[in-house]
Amino acid sequence: MRRRTVSVAAATVLLTALAACGSDETTPTLTWYINPDNGGQVELARRCTEAADGAYRIETSLLPREASAQREQLARRLAANDSSIDIISLDPPFIPELAEAGFLAEIPDDVAEAVTENVVQGAIDGATWRDQLVAVPFWANTQLLWYRKSVAQAAGLDPENEPVTWEQLIAAAQSQDKYLGVQGIRAEALTVWINALVASAGGEILDNPEAPADQVQLGLESDAGQAAAQIIEDIARNGLGGPGLANQDENGAMLQFQGDRGSFMVNWPFVWAATLAGVEAGNLDQSLVDDIGWALYPAVAEGEESRPPYGGISLGIGAFSEHTDLAIEAAQCIVTPENQAYYMVTNGNPASNTEAYDDPEVQETFPMADLIRESLEAAAPRPQTPYYNEVSTGLQNTWHPPSSVTPDSSPEDATTLITEVLKGERLL
């Protein structure tokens, strides 16, 4: 009797499921390939599926955690004309490569105009290739200068009201026997730092990023490239980055900053929520939070504006999707200011749309929200080139460890290696 009851119940569930599937047979399913987060993109998929009212539904598929692995998987599948890829959460440096290969569907002009309205310039630049918007800006990220108020005061600096330079930060850390929080690990974090330094000095890593591989010209052998190398040399050779600088990533820099020898740090806004969580868990003291201030990214030269790092995610539309029109429509839903504000509050990733920063919850969660918005307007994307992987890896190979960097040789070494790789004369 029990066996029969279970069988009937199971059959009922099966029939219900089949009926549900049957009712959805005419509803197109869009697959959104997402990068790992705290569940925010899954929730946005649910919201936009509900808002579509039967026009489409969105399912998510999780990409690998590492950006390089995401790029490899997507490039391989798109090269095989994979029609299951409808919407893609793309790391900005890989957008030109996919666009140049014809792997991204065209964004209509009217849509491009709509999705860039009130969007920070850094996000627009990062989603553009050959003067065309090729992806929809979603969330944007930038680094701020975080500082211990007590250290800044002792050094006579007021970063909140007066822009500071790297030279001033180096002098302040030296005079008080403190560490500067930077990222010297042989990874993408190092490329981010180098690019921000070069851009803040008025230069560019690539002079002609849209050129064919064998014609790409690097801009490192310049005053800007030498200035960037000089800053890294000064920090590394004076031990200001700490004993683990060569292996230090964003999390390592944050932990160092939270310690007794913390002073100034360049890092993404995640450090604020992480520090608050540490206090709540009893691992950090409230006095640390009270001592933390934030300001714009440091300048390379006095009187010159800095160009902070730019990161984030834009939404690409798969060129081989069977529902490109619906995918574009869904992407527009995902990036509404309301959805971006939700995502910023719940997942900690800053919005690309400036309207989201006016949301009361955003302002409460991020006291530095207005500064993040200002920083994003000035942020410099990493080199926009189809050969970004070769450029970034070449930089990491020649500017690491930081203690080996010198203005006399590092710009030239990077230029030689990357040029030879792009010409097919050398392997990374």
Contacts in CASP RR format, 6 or more apart in sequence:
PFRMAT RR
TARGET T0000
AUTHOR 0000-0000-0000
METHOD contacts of the structure
MODEL  1
MRRRTVSVAAATVLLTALAACGSDETTPTLTWYINPDNGGQVELARRCTE
AADGAYRIETSLLPREASAQREQLARRLAANDSSIDIISLDPPFIPELAE
AGFLAEIPDDVAEAVTENVVQGAIDGATWRDQLVAVPFWANTQLLWYRKS
VAQAAGLDPENEPVTWEQLIAAAQSQDKYLGVQGIRAEALTVWINALVAS
AGGEILDNPEAPADQVQLGLESDAGQAAAQIIEDIARNGLGGPGLANQDE
NGAMLQFQGDRGSFMVNWPFVWAATLAGVEAGNLDQSLVDDIGWALYPAV
AEGEESRPPYGGISLGIGAFSEHTDLAIEAAQCIVTPENQAYYMVTNGNP
ASNTEAYDDPEVQETFPMADLIRESLEAAAPRPQTPYYNEVSTGLQNTWH
PPSSVTPDSSPEDATTLITEVLKGERLL
24 57 0 8 1.000
27 54 0 8 1.000
27 55 0 8 1.000
27 56 0 8 1.000
27 57 0 8 1.000
28 55 0 8 1.000
28 56 0 8 1.000
28 57 0 8 1.000
28 322 0 8 1.000
28 323 0 8 1.000
28 326 0 8 1.000
29 56 0 8 1.000
29 57 0 8 1.000
29 58 0 8 1.000
29 59 0 8 1.000
30 56 0 8 1.000
30 57 0 8 1.000
30 58 0 8 1.000
30 59 0 8 1.000
30 86 0 8 1.000
30 87 0 8 1.000
30 321 0 8 1.000
30 323 0 8 1.000
30 326 0 8 1.000
30 327 0 8 1.000
30 330 0 8 1.000
31 58 0 8 1.000
31 59 0 8 1.000
31 60 0 8 1.000
31 61 0 8 1.000
31 84 0 8 1.000
31 85 0 8 1.000
31 86 0 8 1.000
31 87 0 8 1.000
32 41 0 8 1.000
32 45 0 8 1.000
32 58 0 8 1.000
32 59 0 8 1.000
32 60 0 8 1.000
32 61 0 8 1.000
32 86 0 8 1.000
32 87 0 8 1.000
32 88 0 8 1.000
32 89 0 8 1.000
32 330 0 8 1.000
32 334 0 8 1.000
33 60 0 8 1.000
33 61 0 8 1.000
33 62 0 8 1.000
33 63 0 8 1.000
33 74 0 8 1.000
33 85 0 8 1.000
33 87 0 8 1.000
33 88 0 8 1.000
33 89 0 8 1.000
34 41 0 8 1.000
34 42 0 8 1.000
34 60 0 8 1.000
34 61 0 8 1.000
34 62 0 8 1.000
34 63 0 8 1.000
34 89 0 8 1.000
35 41 0 8 1.000
35 63 0 8 1.000
35 65 0 8 1.000
35 67 0 8 1.000
35 70 0 8 1.000
35 89 0 8 1.000
35 91 0 8 1.000
35 313 0 8 1.000
36 62 0 8 1.000
36 63 0 8 1.000
36 65 0 8 1.000
37 347 0 8 1.000
37 349 0 8 1.000
38 346 0 8 1.000
38 347 0 8 1.000
38 348 0 8 1.000
39 347 0 8 1.000
40 342 0 8 1.000
40 343 0 8 1.000
40 346 0 8 1.000
40 347 0 8 1.000
41 60 0 8 1.000
41 89 0 8 1.000
41 343 0 8 1.000
42 60 0 8 1.000
43 342 0 8 1.000
43 346 0 8 1.000
44 334 0 8 1.000
44 339 0 8 1.000
44 342 0 8 1.000
44 343 0 8 1.000
45 58 0 8 1.000
45 59 0 8 1.000
45 60 0 8 1.000
45 334 0 8 1.000
46 58 0 8 1.000
47 333 0 8 1.000
47 339 0 8 1.000
48 58 0 8 1.000
48 330 0 8 1.000
48 333 0 8 1.000
48 334 0 8 1.000
48 339 0 8 1.000
49 56 0 8 1.000
49 57 0 8 1.000
49 58 0 8 1.000
51 333 0 8 1.000
52 329 0 8 1.000
52 330 0 8 1.000
52 333 0 8 1.000
55 326 0 8 1.000
55 329 0 8 1.000
56 323 0 8 1.000
56 326 0 8 1.000
56 329 0 8 1.000
56 330 0 8 1.000
58 87 0 8 1.000
58 330 0 8 1.000
63 69 0 8 1.000
63 70 0 8 1.000
63 73 0 8 1.000
63 74 0 8 1.000
63 89 0 8 1.000
64 70 0 8 1.000
64 73 0 8 1.000
67 91 0 8 1.000
67 93 0 8 1.000
67 94 0 8 1.000
67 188 0 8 1.000
68 188 0 8 1.000
68 389 0 8 1.000
70 91 0 8 1.000
70 94 0 8 1.000
71 91 0 8 1.000
71 94 0 8 1.000
71 97 0 8 1.000
71 389 0 8 1.000
74 85 0 8 1.000
74 88 0 8 1.000
74 90 0 8 1.000
74 94 0 8 1.000
74 98 0 8 1.000
74 103 0 8 1.000
75 97 0 8 1.000
75 98 0 8 1.000
75 101 0 8 1.000
75 103 0 8 1.000
77 85 0 8 1.000
78 85 0 8 1.000
78 98 0 8 1.000
78 101 0 8 1.000
78 103 0 8 1.000
78 318 0 8 1.000
78 319 0 8 1.000
78 320 0 8 1.000
79 101 0 8 1.000
79 103 0 8 1.000
81 320 0 8 1.000
82 320 0 8 1.000
83 320 0 8 1.000
83 321 0 8 1.000
83 322 0 8 1.000
85 318 0 8 1.000
85 320 0 8 1.000
85 321 0 8 1.000
86 317 0 8 1.000
86 318 0 8 1.000
86 321 0 8 1.000
86 323 0 8 1.000
86 324 0 8 1.000
86 326 0 8 1.000
86 327 0 8 1.000
86 330 0 8 1.000
87 315 0 8 1.000
87 316 0 8 1.000
87 317 0 8 1.000
87 318 0 8 1.000
87 327 0 8 1.000
87 330 0 8 1.000
87 331 0 8 1.000
87 334 0 8 1.000
88 315 0 8 1.000
88 316 0 8 1.000
88 317 0 8 1.000
88 318 0 8 1.000
89 138 0 8 1.000
89 313 0 8 1.000
89 314 0 8 1.000
89 315 0 8 1.000
90 98 0 8 1.000
90 135 0 8 1.000
90 313 0 8 1.000
90 314 0 8 1.000
90 315 0 8 1.000
90 316 0 8 1.000
91 311 0 8 1.000
91 312 0 8 1.000
91 313 0 8 1.000
92 126 0 8 1.000
92 127 0 8 1.000
92 310 0 8 1.000
92 311 0 8 1.000
92 312 0 8 1.000
92 313 0 8 1.000
92 314 0 8 1.000
92 381 0 8 1.000
92 382 0 8 1.000
93 381 0 8 1.000
93 382 0 8 1.000
93 383 0 8 1.000
93 384 0 8 1.000
93 388 0 8 1.000
93 392 0 8 1.000
94 388 0 8 1.000
95 104 0 8 1.000
95 126 0 8 1.000
95 127 0 8 1.000
95 129 0 8 1.000
95 134 0 8 1.000
95 135 0 8 1.000
95 314 0 8 1.000
95 316 0 8 1.000
95 384 0 8 1.000
96 129 0 8 1.000
96 209 0 8 1.000
96 384 0 8 1.000
96 385 0 8 1.000
96 386 0 8 1.000
96 388 0 8 1.000
97 385 0 8 1.000
97 386 0 8 1.000
97 387 0 8 1.000
97 388 0 8 1.000
97 389 0 8 1.000
98 104 0 8 1.000
98 316 0 8 1.000
99 129 0 8 1.000
99 130 0 8 1.000
99 134 0 8 1.000
99 135 0 8 1.000
100 129 0 8 1.000
100 386 0 8 1.000
101 386 0 8 1.000
102 319 0 8 1.000
103 318 0 8 1.000
103 319 0 8 1.000
104 134 0 8 1.000
104 135 0 8 1.000
104 316 0 8 1.000
104 317 0 8 1.000
104 318 0 8 1.000
104 319 0 8 1.000
105 316 0 8 1.000
105 317 0 8 1.000
105 318 0 8 1.000
105 319 0 8 1.000
105 321 0 8 1.000
105 324 0 8 1.000
105 327 0 8 1.000
105 328 0 8 1.000
106 132 0 8 1.000
106 134 0 8 1.000
107 115 0 8 1.000
107 132 0 8 1.000
107 133 0 8 1.000
107 134 0 8 1.000
107 135 0 8 1.000
107 136 0 8 1.000
107 317 0 8 1.000
107 328 0 8 1.000
108 328 0 8 1.000
111 136 0 8 1.000
111 328 0 8 1.000
111 332 0 8 1.000
112 132 0 8 1.000
112 133 0 8 1.000
114 332 0 8 1.000
115 133 0 8 1.000
115 136 0 8 1.000
115 137 0 8 1.000
115 331 0 8 1.000
115 332 0 8 1.000
115 335 0 8 1.000
116 124 0 8 1.000
116 133 0 8 1.000
116 137 0 8 1.000
118 337 0 8 1.000
118 353 0 8 1.000
118 354 0 8 1.000
118 355 0 8 1.000
119 137 0 8 1.000
119 352 0 8 1.000
119 353 0 8 1.000
119 354 0 8 1.000
120 140 0 8 1.000
120 352 0 8 1.000
120 353 0 8 1.000
120 354 0 8 1.000
120 373 0 8 1.000
120 376 0 8 1.000
120 377 0 8 1.000
120 379 0 8 1.000
121 376 0 8 1.000
121 377 0 8 1.000
121 378 0 8 1.000
121 379 0 8 1.000
122 140 0 8 1.000
122 310 0 8 1.000
122 376 0 8 1.000
122 377 0 8 1.000
122 379 0 8 1.000
122 380 0 8 1.000
122 381 0 8 1.000
123 137 0 8 1.000
123 140 0 8 1.000
123 310 0 8 1.000
123 312 0 8 1.000
123 314 0 8 1.000
123 352 0 8 1.000
123 376 0 8 1.000
124 133 0 8 1.000
124 137 0 8 1.000
125 310 0 8 1.000
125 381 0 8 1.000
125 384 0 8 1.000
126 137 0 8 1.000
126 310 0 8 1.000
126 314 0 8 1.000
126 381 0 8 1.000
126 384 0 8 1.000
127 133 0 8 1.000
127 134 0 8 1.000
127 135 0 8 1.000
127 136 0 8 1.000
127 137 0 8 1.000
127 314 0 8 1.000
128 134 0 8 1.000
128 384 0 8 1.000
129 384 0 8 1.000
130 210 0 8 1.000
134 316 0 8 1.000
135 314 0 8 1.000
135 315 0 8 1.000
135 316 0 8 1.000
135 317 0 8 1.000
136 314 0 8 1.000
136 315 0 8 1.000
136 316 0 8 1.000
136 317 0 8 1.000
136 328 0 8 1.000
136 331 0 8 1.000
136 332 0 8 1.000
136 334 0 8 1.000
136 335 0 8 1.000
137 314 0 8 1.000
137 335 0 8 1.000
137 352 0 8 1.000
137 353 0 8 1.000
138 312 0 8 1.000
138 313 0 8 1.000
138 314 0 8 1.000
138 315 0 8 1.000
138 334 0 8 1.000
138 335 0 8 1.000
138 340 0 8 1.000
138 352 0 8 1.000
139 312 0 8 1.000
139 313 0 8 1.000
139 340 0 8 1.000
139 343 0 8 1.000
139 344 0 8 1.000
139 349 0 8 1.000
139 350 0 8 1.000
139 351 0 8 1.000
139 352 0 8 1.000
140 310 0 8 1.000
140 311 0 8 1.000
140 312 0 8 1.000
140 350 0 8 1.000
140 351 0 8 1.000
140 352 0 8 1.000
140 376 0 8 1.000
140 379 0 8 1.000
141 268 0 8 1.000
141 269 0 8 1.000
141 309 0 8 1.000
141 310 0 8 1.000
141 311 0 8 1.000
141 312 0 8 1.000
141 349 0 8 1.000
141 350 0 8 1.000
142 268 0 8 1.000
142 269 0 8 1.000
142 297 0 8 1.000
142 308 0 8 1.000
142 309 0 8 1.000
142 310 0 8 1.000
142 311 0 8 1.000
142 350 0 8 1.000
142 372 0 8 1.000
142 375 0 8 1.000
142 376 0 8 1.000
142 379 0 8 1.000
143 192 0 8 1.000
143 196 0 8 1.000
143 266 0 8 1.000
143 267 0 8 1.000
143 268 0 8 1.000
143 297 0 8 1.000
143 308 0 8 1.000
143 309 0 8 1.000
143 375 0 8 1.000
144 266 0 8 1.000
144 267 0 8 1.000
144 269 0 8 1.000
144 294 0 8 1.000
144 295 0 8 1.000
144 296 0 8 1.000
144 297 0 8 1.000
144 308 0 8 1.000
144 368 0 8 1.000
144 371 0 8 1.000
144 372 0 8 1.000
144 375 0 8 1.000
145 159 0 8 1.000
145 164 0 8 1.000
145 264 0 8 1.000
145 265 0 8 1.000
145 266 0 8 1.000
145 294 0 8 1.000
145 295 0 8 1.000
145 296 0 8 1.000
145 297 0 8 1.000
145 298 0 8 1.000
146 257 0 8 1.000
146 264 0 8 1.000
146 265 0 8 1.000
146 266 0 8 1.000
146 267 0 8 1.000
146 271 0 8 1.000
146 292 0 8 1.000
146 293 0 8 1.000
146 294 0 8 1.000
147 157 0 8 1.000
147 159 0 8 1.000
147 263 0 8 1.000
147 264 0 8 1.000
147 265 0 8 1.000
147 292 0 8 1.000
147 293 0 8 1.000
147 294 0 8 1.000
147 295 0 8 1.000
148 257 0 8 1.000
148 262 0 8 1.000
148 263 0 8 1.000
148 264 0 8 1.000
148 291 0 8 1.000
148 292 0 8 1.000
148 293 0 8 1.000
149 291 0 8 1.000
149 292 0 8 1.000
149 293 0 8 1.000
150 291 0 8 1.000
151 172 0 8 1.000
151 173 0 8 1.000
151 176 0 8 1.000
151 178 0 8 1.000
151 262 0 8 1.000
151 263 0 8 1.000
151 264 0 8 1.000
152 158 0 8 1.000
152 159 0 8 1.000
152 172 0 8 1.000
152 264 0 8 1.000
154 172 0 8 1.000
154 176 0 8 1.000
155 168 0 8 1.000
155 171 0 8 1.000
155 172 0 8 1.000
155 175 0 8 1.000
155 176 0 8 1.000
156 172 0 8 1.000
157 164 0 8 1.000
157 168 0 8 1.000
157 172 0 8 1.000
159 293 0 8 1.000
159 295 0 8 1.000
159 296 0 8 1.000
160 293 0 8 1.000
160 294 0 8 1.000
160 295 0 8 1.000
163 295 0 8 1.000
163 296 0 8 1.000
163 298 0 8 1.000
163 299 0 8 1.000
163 303 0 8 1.000
163 305 0 8 1.000
163 306 0 8 1.000
164 295 0 8 1.000
164 298 0 8 1.000
164 299 0 8 1.000
165 298 0 8 1.000
165 299 0 8 1.000
165 300 0 8 1.000
165 301 0 8 1.000
165 302 0 8 1.000
166 197 0 8 1.000
166 231 0 8 1.000
166 298 0 8 1.000
166 299 0 8 1.000
166 300 0 8 1.000
167 302 0 8 1.000
168 298 0 8 1.000
169 180 0 8 1.000
169 263 0 8 1.000
169 264 0 8 1.000
169 298 0 8 1.000
170 180 0 8 1.000
170 231 0 8 1.000
170 234 0 8 1.000
170 235 0 8 1.000
170 238 0 8 1.000
170 240 0 8 1.000
172 178 0 8 1.000
172 263 0 8 1.000
172 264 0 8 1.000
173 179 0 8 1.000
173 180 0 8 1.000
173 240 0 8 1.000
173 263 0 8 1.000
173 264 0 8 1.000
174 238 0 8 1.000
174 240 0 8 1.000
176 263 0 8 1.000
177 261 0 8 1.000
178 240 0 8 1.000
178 261 0 8 1.000
178 262 0 8 1.000
178 263 0 8 1.000
178 264 0 8 1.000
179 240 0 8 1.000
179 241 0 8 1.000
179 242 0 8 1.000
179 256 0 8 1.000
179 257 0 8 1.000
179 261 0 8 1.000
179 262 0 8 1.000
179 263 0 8 1.000
180 235 0 8 1.000
180 240 0 8 1.000
180 241 0 8 1.000
180 263 0 8 1.000
180 264 0 8 1.000
180 265 0 8 1.000
181 241 0 8 1.000
181 248 0 8 1.000
181 253 0 8 1.000
181 256 0 8 1.000
181 257 0 8 1.000
181 262 0 8 1.000
181 263 0 8 1.000
181 264 0 8 1.000
181 265 0 8 1.000
181 266 0 8 1.000
181 267 0 8 1.000
182 193 0 8 1.000
182 235 0 8 1.000
182 241 0 8 1.000
182 245 0 8 1.000
182 248 0 8 1.000
182 253 0 8 1.000
182 265 0 8 1.000
182 266 0 8 1.000
183 189 0 8 1.000
183 190 0 8 1.000
183 192 0 8 1.000
183 193 0 8 1.000
183 248 0 8 1.000
183 249 0 8 1.000
183 250 0 8 1.000
183 253 0 8 1.000
183 266 0 8 1.000
183 267 0 8 1.000
184 190 0 8 1.000
184 193 0 8 1.000
184 245 0 8 1.000
184 246 0 8 1.000
184 247 0 8 1.000
184 248 0 8 1.000
184 249 0 8 1.000
184 400 0 8 1.000
184 401 0 8 1.000
184 402 0 8 1.000
185 246 0 8 1.000
185 247 0 8 1.000
185 248 0 8 1.000
185 249 0 8 1.000
186 246 0 8 1.000
186 396 0 8 1.000
186 397 0 8 1.000
186 400 0 8 1.000
186 401 0 8 1.000
187 249 0 8 1.000
187 396 0 8 1.000
188 392 0 8 1.000
189 249 0 8 1.000
189 250 0 8 1.000
190 395 0 8 1.000
190 396 0 8 1.000
190 399 0 8 1.000
190 400 0 8 1.000
190 402 0 8 1.000
191 382 0 8 1.000
191 392 0 8 1.000
191 395 0 8 1.000
191 396 0 8 1.000
192 309 0 8 1.000
192 382 0 8 1.000
193 232 0 8 1.000
193 266 0 8 1.000
193 309 0 8 1.000
194 205 0 8 1.000
194 228 0 8 1.000
194 232 0 8 1.000
194 395 0 8 1.000
194 399 0 8 1.000
195 205 0 8 1.000
195 309 0 8 1.000
195 380 0 8 1.000
195 382 0 8 1.000
195 383 0 8 1.000
196 266 0 8 1.000
196 297 0 8 1.000
196 306 0 8 1.000
196 307 0 8 1.000
196 308 0 8 1.000
196 309 0 8 1.000
196 380 0 8 1.000
197 225 0 8 1.000
197 227 0 8 1.000
197 228 0 8 1.000
197 231 0 8 1.000
197 232 0 8 1.000
197 300 0 8 1.000
198 204 0 8 1.000
198 205 0 8 1.000
198 219 0 8 1.000
198 220 0 8 1.000
198 224 0 8 1.000
198 225 0 8 1.000
198 227 0 8 1.000
198 228 0 8 1.000
199 224 0 8 1.000
199 307 0 8 1.000
199 380 0 8 1.000
200 297 0 8 1.000
200 298 0 8 1.000
200 299 0 8 1.000
200 300 0 8 1.000
200 304 0 8 1.000
200 305 0 8 1.000
200 306 0 8 1.000
200 307 0 8 1.000
200 380 0 8 1.000
201 223 0 8 1.000
201 224 0 8 1.000
201 225 0 8 1.000
201 227 0 8 1.000
201 228 0 8 1.000
201 300 0 8 1.000
201 301 0 8 1.000
201 304 0 8 1.000
202 224 0 8 1.000
202 300 0 8 1.000
202 304 0 8 1.000
202 307 0 8 1.000
203 219 0 8 1.000
203 222 0 8 1.000
203 224 0 8 1.000
203 225 0 8 1.000
204 219 0 8 1.000
204 224 0 8 1.000
204 383 0 8 1.000
205 218 0 8 1.000
205 219 0 8 1.000
205 220 0 8 1.000
205 382 0 8 1.000
205 383 0 8 1.000
205 391 0 8 1.000
205 395 0 8 1.000
206 216 0 8 1.000
206 217 0 8 1.000
206 218 0 8 1.000
206 219 0 8 1.000
206 383 0 8 1.000
206 385 0 8 1.000
206 391 0 8 1.000
207 217 0 8 1.000
207 218 0 8 1.000
207 219 0 8 1.000
208 215 0 8 1.000
208 216 0 8 1.000
208 217 0 8 1.000
209 216 0 8 1.000
209 383 0 8 1.000
209 384 0 8 1.000
209 385 0 8 1.000
210 384 0 8 1.000
210 385 0 8 1.000
211 217 0 8 1.000
213 386 0 8 1.000
213 387 0 8 1.000
213 422 0 8 1.000
213 423 0 8 1.000
213 424 0 8 1.000
214 422 0 8 1.000
214 423 0 8 1.000
214 424 0 8 1.000
216 385 0 8 1.000
216 387 0 8 1.000
216 418 0 8 1.000
216 419 0 8 1.000
216 422 0 8 1.000
218 414 0 8 1.000
218 415 0 8 1.000
218 418 0 8 1.000
218 419 0 8 1.000
219 225 0 8 1.000
219 411 0 8 1.000
219 415 0 8 1.000
220 411 0 8 1.000
220 412 0 8 1.000
220 414 0 8 1.000
220 415 0 8 1.000
221 411 0 8 1.000
221 412 0 8 1.000
221 415 0 8 1.000
222 411 0 8 1.000
224 300 0 8 1.000
225 407 0 8 1.000
225 411 0 8 1.000
226 407 0 8 1.000
226 408 0 8 1.000
226 411 0 8 1.000
227 300 0 8 1.000
227 301 0 8 1.000
227 407 0 8 1.000
228 300 0 8 1.000
229 399 0 8 1.000
229 405 0 8 1.000
229 406 0 8 1.000
229 407 0 8 1.000
229 410 0 8 1.000
229 411 0 8 1.000
230 407 0 8 1.000
231 300 0 8 1.000
232 399 0 8 1.000
232 402 0 8 1.000
232 405 0 8 1.000
233 402 0 8 1.000
233 405 0 8 1.000
233 406 0 8 1.000
233 407 0 8 1.000
234 240 0 8 1.000
235 241 0 8 1.000
235 245 0 8 1.000
235 402 0 8 1.000
236 245 0 8 1.000
236 401 0 8 1.000
236 402 0 8 1.000
236 403 0 8 1.000
236 405 0 8 1.000
237 403 0 8 1.000
239 245 0 8 1.000
241 248 0 8 1.000
241 256 0 8 1.000
241 402 0 8 1.000
242 248 0 8 1.000
242 256 0 8 1.000
245 401 0 8 1.000
245 402 0 8 1.000
245 403 0 8 1.000
246 400 0 8 1.000
246 401 0 8 1.000
246 402 0 8 1.000
246 403 0 8 1.000
248 256 0 8 1.000
250 267 0 8 1.000
250 268 0 8 1.000
250 270 0 8 1.000
250 271 0 8 1.000
253 265 0 8 1.000
253 266 0 8 1.000
253 267 0 8 1.000
254 265 0 8 1.000
254 267 0 8 1.000
254 271 0 8 1.000
254 274 0 8 1.000
254 275 0 8 1.000
256 262 0 8 1.000
256 265 0 8 1.000
257 263 0 8 1.000
257 265 0 8 1.000
257 267 0 8 1.000
257 271 0 8 1.000
258 275 0 8 1.000
258 284 0 8 1.000
258 288 0 8 1.000
264 298 0 8 1.000
265 271 0 8 1.000
266 297 0 8 1.000
266 298 0 8 1.000
269 348 0 8 1.000
269 350 0 8 1.000
269 366 0 8 1.000
269 368 0 8 1.000
269 372 0 8 1.000
270 348 0 8 1.000
272 292 0 8 1.000
272 294 0 8 1.000
272 366 0 8 1.000
272 368 0 8 1.000
273 348 0 8 1.000
273 365 0 8 1.000
275 284 0 8 1.000
275 288 0 8 1.000
275 289 0 8 1.000
275 292 0 8 1.000
276 289 0 8 1.000
278 284 0 8 1.000
279 285 0 8 1.000
279 286 0 8 1.000
279 288 0 8 1.000
279 289 0 8 1.000
294 368 0 8 1.000
294 371 0 8 1.000
295 371 0 8 1.000
296 306 0 8 1.000
296 308 0 8 1.000
296 371 0 8 1.000
296 374 0 8 1.000
296 375 0 8 1.000
296 378 0 8 1.000
297 306 0 8 1.000
297 307 0 8 1.000
297 308 0 8 1.000
297 309 0 8 1.000
297 375 0 8 1.000
298 306 0 8 1.000
299 305 0 8 1.000
299 306 0 8 1.000
300 306 0 8 1.000
305 378 0 8 1.000
306 378 0 8 1.000
307 378 0 8 1.000
307 379 0 8 1.000
307 380 0 8 1.000
308 375 0 8 1.000
308 376 0 8 1.000
308 378 0 8 1.000
308 379 0 8 1.000
308 380 0 8 1.000
309 379 0 8 1.000
309 380 0 8 1.000
309 382 0 8 1.000
310 376 0 8 1.000
310 379 0 8 1.000
310 380 0 8 1.000
310 381 0 8 1.000
310 382 0 8 1.000
311 379 0 8 1.000
311 381 0 8 1.000
312 349 0 8 1.000
312 352 0 8 1.000
313 349 0 8 1.000
315 331 0 8 1.000
315 334 0 8 1.000
315 335 0 8 1.000
316 331 0 8 1.000
317 324 0 8 1.000
317 327 0 8 1.000
317 328 0 8 1.000
317 331 0 8 1.000
318 324 0 8 1.000
318 327 0 8 1.000
321 327 0 8 1.000
333 339 0 8 1.000
335 352 0 8 1.000
335 353 0 8 1.000
336 353 0 8 1.000
337 351 0 8 1.000
337 353 0 8 1.000
337 355 0 8 1.000
337 356 0 8 1.000
337 359 0 8 1.000
338 356 0 8 1.000
338 359 0 8 1.000
340 351 0 8 1.000
340 352 0 8 1.000
340 353 0 8 1.000
340 356 0 8 1.000
341 351 0 8 1.000
341 356 0 8 1.000
341 359 0 8 1.000
341 361 0 8 1.000
341 362 0 8 1.000
343 349 0 8 1.000
343 351 0 8 1.000
344 350 0 8 1.000
344 351 0 8 1.000
344 356 0 8 1.000
344 359 0 8 1.000
344 362 0 8 1.000
344 365 0 8 1.000
344 366 0 8 1.000
345 359 0 8 1.000
345 361 0 8 1.000
345 362 0 8 1.000
345 365 0 8 1.000
348 365 0 8 1.000
350 366 0 8 1.000
350 369 0 8 1.000
350 372 0 8 1.000
350 373 0 8 1.000
350 376 0 8 1.000
351 357 0 8 1.000
351 362 0 8 1.000
352 376 0 8 1.000
354 373 0 8 1.000
356 362 0 8 1.000
357 363 0 8 1.000
357 369 0 8 1.000
357 370 0 8 1.000
357 372 0 8 1.000
357 373 0 8 1.000
362 369 0 8 1.000
363 369 0 8 1.000
366 372 0 8 1.000
382 388 0 8 1.000
382 392 0 8 1.000
383 391 0 8 1.000
385 391 0 8 1.000
387 422 0 8 1.000
390 418 0 8 1.000
390 421 0 8 1.000
390 422 0 8 1.000
390 428 0 8 1.000
391 418 0 8 1.000
393 428 0 8 1.000
394 414 0 8 1.000
394 417 0 8 1.000
394 418 0 8 1.000
394 421 0 8 1.000
394 428 0 8 1.000
395 414 0 8 1.000
395 418 0 8 1.000
397 417 0 8 1.000
397 428 0 8 1.000
398 410 0 8 1.000
398 413 0 8 1.000
398 414 0 8 1.000
398 417 0 8 1.000
399 405 0 8 1.000
399 410 0 8 1.000
399 414 0 8 1.000
404 410 0 8 1.000
417 426 0 8 1.000
417 428 0 8 1.000
420 426 0 8 1.000
421 427 0 8 1.000
421 428 0 8 1.000
END
